[in-house]
Amino acid sequence: MGSNNKARKSGDNSNLQVFSFDEMKEATNNFSFDNKLGEGGYGPVFEGMLRNGEKIAVKRLSETSSQGLEEFENEVILTAKLQHINLVKVVGFCIENQEKMLIYEYMPNKSLDHYIYNQVRRLVLNWEKRVQIIEGIIQGLLYLQEYSRLTIIHRDIKASNILLDLQMKPKISDFGMARMFKEDEVEANTSRIVGTLGYAPPEYIKQGIYSTKSDVFSFGVLLLQIISGKKNTCFYGPDSR
């Protein structure tokens, strides 16, 4: 599996590998419960290992997913164009029959929310480590907004979308909701509100307006959570005044 995958690339996304369903089934021990890392709106995520020994995380789209084909395709297209030390690397994808999967580099220390909201695990994050995590998230956002070839609005910056590698360095993940701006665009409007209440700014929740400032607002909420270790106790909804 390992050597063949390196030679088999997708036509439009030359730095992404295309995997078969059988390869993912083997890598995850038939999507074993013991390999399950968690589950989100997209579906379950499994730990896996390729034949070459590379550890991976496999996000499998479920039939009842609140996210669909549009988000899947969006993440494949965007992540093929992005590369930064503070962004989770997408290794490849699998589309076979009704199966749709995204394959990521494996993040052994899970997500930031695993630590900051837990009275015991948060002790791992001393102030020096928290500052390093904050700085890493900032560098990732700067890349998305200023330094990449594209201007990317993530639209779902939150603690559970910040993954931590072996050295506890942060990496922004989950680009299914992200949007790409043209060079002359400064904001956009949508009638389809996505993301997470409590992290999204009021103008987005109420009017559907989003821009680079939206991710800055979300980062501000996340910053307070990293410092305080507390979750949001109130947030804007569509009918809030």
C-alpha positions in Angstrom: 0.0 0.0 0.0 2.7 2.5 1.0 4.8 2.5 -2.1 1.9 2.4 -4.5 0.1 5.3 -2.8 3.1 7.6 -3.4 2.8 7.1 -7.1 -0.9 7.4 -7.2 -2.0 11.0 -7.0 -5.2 12.9 -7.9 -5.2 14.7 -11.1 -6.4 18.1 -9.9 -4.7 17.9 -6.4 -1.2 16.7 -7.2 0.0 16.7 -3.6 -2.8 14.5 -2.3 -2.9 10.7 -2.5 -5.9 8.8 -3.6 -6.7 5.8 -1.4 -9.1 2.9 -2.0 -11.7 1.8 0.4 -9.9 -1.5 1.0 -6.7 0.3 1.9 -8.6 2.4 4.5 -10.4 -0.7 5.8 -7.0 -2.4 6.3 -5.4 0.7 7.8 -8.1 1.1 10.5 -8.5 -2.6 11.2 -11.9 -2.6 9.5 -12.9 0.7 11.2 -12.6 -1.0 14.6 -14.1 0.6 17.7 -10.7 0.4 19.3 -9.3 2.6 16.5 -12.0 5.2 16.9 -10.6 8.6 18.0 -13.9 10.5 18.2 -16.9 11.7 16.2 -18.0 15.1 15.0 -20.7 16.6 12.7 -18.9 15.1 9.7 -18.8 11.5 11.1 -16.4 9.2 13.0 -12.6 9.6 13.0 -10.3 6.6 13.2 -6.7 6.0 13.9 -4.9 4.1 11.2 -1.6 2.9 9.9 -0.4 2.5 6.3 1.7 -0.4 5.3 4.8 1.9 5.2 4.3 2.5 9.0 2.9 6.0 8.6 0.2 6.8 11.2 -2.9 8.5 9.9 -6.3 9.8 11.0 -9.3 8.8 8.8 -12.4 11.0 8.8 -15.3 9.0 7.4 -18.4 10.8 6.1 -21.5 9.2 7.7 -24.8 8.9 6.0 -26.5 11.1 8.7 -23.7 13.7 8.6 -24.7 17.3 9.1 -21.9 18.1 6.6 -22.2 16.8 3.1 -20.4 16.4 -0.3 -20.0 20.2 -0.7 -18.0 20.4 2.5 -16.0 17.3 1.6 -15.0 18.7 -1.8 -14.3 22.1 -0.3 -11.8 20.6 2.2 -10.1 18.5 -0.5 -9.7 21.5 -2.9 -8.5 24.0 -0.2 -6.1 21.7 1.7 -4.5 20.8 -1.6 -3.5 24.4 -2.0 -2.4 25.1 1.6 0.8 24.1 3.4 2.0 25.5 6.7 3.4 24.1 9.9 0.4 25.3 11.9 -2.2 23.7 9.6 -3.1 20.0 9.8 -1.8 18.2 6.7 -4.3 16.3 4.6 -2.5 13.2 3.2 -5.2 12.2 0.8 -8.8 11.1 0.3 -11.0 8.2 -0.6 -14.1 8.3 -2.8 -15.5 4.9 -3.7 -19.1 4.0 -4.2 -21.0 5.8 -1.4 -17.8 6.1 0.8 -16.1 9.4 1.3 -13.1 9.8 3.5 -10.4 12.4 4.3 -7.0 11.1 5.4 -4.9 13.4 7.7 -1.6 13.2 9.4 -2.0 11.7 12.9 -2.1 14.1 15.8 -1.1 12.1 18.9 -2.2 14.7 21.5 -5.7 15.1 20.3 -7.4 18.6 20.3 -7.0 21.6 22.5 -10.4 21.2 24.2 -9.2 17.9 25.5 -6.9 19.9 27.9 -8.2 23.4 28.6 -11.6 22.3 30.0 -10.3 19.5 32.1 -9.2 20.2 35.7 -6.4 17.6 35.6 -5.3 17.6 31.9 -5.0 21.4 31.8 -2.0 21.1 34.2 0.0 19.9 31.2 -0.4 23.4 29.8 1.8 25.7 31.8 1.8 29.4 30.8 4.8 29.0 28.6 3.1 26.2 26.7 -0.2 28.1 26.4 1.7 31.1 24.9 3.4 28.8 22.4 0.0 27.4 21.4 -1.5 30.9 21.1 1.4 32.0 18.9 1.1 28.9 16.7 -2.6 29.5 16.1 -1.8 33.2 15.2 0.8 32.0 12.7 -1.7 29.7 11.1 -4.3 32.4 10.8 -1.8 34.9 9.4 -0.8 32.4 6.8 -4.5 31.9 5.8 -5.3 35.6 5.7 -2.0 37.2 4.6 0.8 34.9 3.5 -0.7 32.2 1.3 -1.6 32.6 -2.3 -5.2 32.7 -1.3 -7.2 34.5 1.3 -9.0 31.9 3.4 -11.8 32.4 5.9 -11.9 29.3 8.1 -15.3 30.1 9.7 -15.0 27.5 12.5 -12.0 28.4 14.6 -12.6 26.7 18.0 -10.8 24.6 20.6 -11.8 21.3 19.1 -10.5 22.3 15.7 -7.0 23.0 17.1 -5.1 19.7 17.1 -1.8 19.1 18.9 1.2 17.2 17.6 3.8 15.2 19.6 5.5 18.4 20.8 2.1 20.0 21.7 2.4 22.4 18.7 -1.0 23.6 17.5 -2.4 22.9 14.0 -5.7 24.3 12.7 -7.9 21.6 11.2 -11.3 21.1 9.5 -11.6 23.3 6.4 -15.0 22.0 5.4 -16.7 25.3 6.2 -13.9 27.5 4.9 -14.3 30.0 2.0 -11.8 31.5 -0.4 -11.8 35.2 -1.1 -10.7 36.8 -4.4 -8.0 39.4 -4.3 -10.4 42.4 -4.2 -12.9 40.8 -1.8 -13.1 42.1 1.8 -16.4 40.5 3.0 -19.2 38.3 1.7 -22.7 37.4 2.6 -24.5 34.1 3.0 -28.0 32.9 4.0 -26.5 29.6 5.2 -25.0 30.1 8.6 -22.4 27.5 9.5 -19.8 27.2 12.3 -20.3 27.1 16.0 -22.4 29.5 18.1 -20.3 31.2 20.8 -17.4 31.5 18.4 -19.1 33.2 15.5 -19.4 37.1 15.5 -22.9 38.6 15.8 -22.9 40.2 12.3 -22.4 36.7 10.9 -25.1 35.1 13.0 -27.6 37.9 12.4 -26.9 39.0 8.9 -24.7 36.3 7.3 -21.8 38.7 6.8 -18.3 37.2 7.1 -14.8 38.4 6.5 -11.2 37.9 7.8 -12.5 39.7 10.9 -14.8 36.7 11.6 -11.8 34.4 12.3 -10.2 37.2 14.4 -13.4 37.3 16.5 -13.4 33.5 16.9 -9.7 33.6 17.8 -10.5 36.2 20.5 -13.0 33.8 22.1 -10.6 31.0 21.9 -7.8 33.1 23.4 -10.0 33.8 26.5 -10.8 30.1 26.8 -7.1 29.2 26.7 -6.3 31.7 29.4 -9.3 31.0 31.7 -10.0 27.3 31.0 -13.7 28.2 30.8 -16.3 27.5 28.2 -18.7 30.1 26.8 -21.7 30.6 29.1 -23.7 32.7 26.6 -23.7 33.4 22.9 -25.5 35.2 20.1 -28.2 33.4 18.3 -30.1 34.6 15.2 -32.8 36.2 17.3 -30.5 37.8 19.9 -30.7 41.5 20.4 
